[in-house]
Amino acid sequence: MSCIRQKLESQGVTGEPLNIILASWRQGTQKQYTTYIKQWLSFCEKGSKNGFQPSLQDILEFLTAQSKRLGYSAVNTARSALSTFITIDGVKAGEHPLISRFMTGVFNQNPALPRYVETWDPQIVVSYLESFPDFGDITLKQLALKLAMLLALTTAQRIQTLKALSIADMEVLPDRYVFRINCLLKQTSSKGNGSRHLPPVVLKEYSQNKKLCVV
């Protein structure tokens, strides 16, 4: 992220305000951007180009090289990364009309298709979980795997959310467990009138079959 820092400092932004602005990019996004910014700097070094004040053609050539080995989504991430510290004709690089038109061409040539084209039958997994030993005989590993799958099936949450579940933020009720998420997730947003957070994850008792009851 040093390129972004350098760009902000050139605009007179320093100290704590600078650090707060840099924190607006979450760690996952920073890791993604770092990959493409490094490739961009290497591209500029090999071609003796100015990485901070490139021409429109320079950026298009870089994105073209990316499109030959990556899909639309990855090329779009590269475009967003460059937009954090490069402007062309007074606008962010990624918002330049010709770059936007270029990205449309990349999509038409190599459209981003759905990752999954079919769904699997959960009954197969449910039946397998039902075959696990009773609580008196089940191993800790089997219990952990079973709970993880039941959490995934009953909540339909992202892996990131399931990982964030903590007994420190758990409320135990007679027929359910309630987890409050107190960390930033992909769904967490500061846009709009106020911040938007994931509502509590509620795990309800399934009395019809104790072997499949997440509680």
Secondary structure, 3 states (H helix, E strand, C coil): CHHHHHHHHHCCCCHHHHHHHHCCCCHHHHHHHHHHHHHHHHHHHHCCCCCCCCCHHHHHHHHHHHHCCCCHHHHHHHHHHHHCCCEECCEEHHHCHHHHHHHHHHHHHCCCCCCCCCCCCHHHHHHHHHCCCCCCCCCHHHHHHHHHHHHHHHHCCCHHHHHHCCHHHEEEECCEEEECCCCCCCCCECCCCCCECCCCEEEECCCCCHHHCCC
